[in-house]
């Protein structure tokens, strides 16, 4: 099975992407999703096949979501470096003096 998709990035949230079937466009995406997503910025069109690899998503899940609900939403990766993004004063808050 092959699926031609259009991929859009969100201006509202970094590393959030929306995959939709190219021939249907954004019509299948719920209005509430598009409102939270922001005005979709086109990134690229891509031919998806079960054998193709994606950097952060599982291909079967992406293809299934597009076929069953009309879209796939790729969320930003979880931040594992959250401690490093805290202000220095919080990083040493409980340190003995």
C-alpha positions, -999 to 999 in steps of 0.1 A, spaced: 0 0 0 12 35 -8 -2 68 4 7 103 -9 6 127 20 11 164 26 30 174 57 24 207 75 42 222 105 26 242 133 35 278 138 21 275 173 43 246 186 78 237 176 83 202 162 45 196 158 35 182 123 3 173 107 1 146 80 -29 144 57 -37 126 25 -27 150 -3 -58 146 -24 -81 153 5 -60 181 20 -69 195 54 -106 189 51 -104 157 73 -86 175 102 -111 186 129 -116 223 132 -106 223 169 -73 206 160 -66 232 133 -74 260 157 -49 247 183 -24 238 155 -24 273 140 -22 282 103 -6 251 88 27 258 71 33 234 41 66 215 45 66 188 19 46 161 1 58 125 6 50 90 -6 45 67 24 50 30 21 51 4 49 88 -1 43 97 36 46 113 49 78 104 81 95 127 97 121 103 99 150 72 81 140 62 45 134 50 41 98 22 17 104 7 40 130 10 71 107 -6 53 78 -34 38 99 -42 72 115 -44 88 81 -67 61 67 -90 58 97 -93 94 109 -80 114 79 -48 128 96 -19 120 118 -6 145 143 31 142 152 37 157 186 70 173 197 94 149 214 94 147 252 119 170 267 144 150 287 166 179 294 141 199 314 164 203 343 190 220 321 164 245 310 156 257 345 171 290 357 204 284 376 188 296 409 164 266 408 191 241 399 209 249 432 178 257 453 182 227 478 220 226 478 236 230 512 253 263 517 
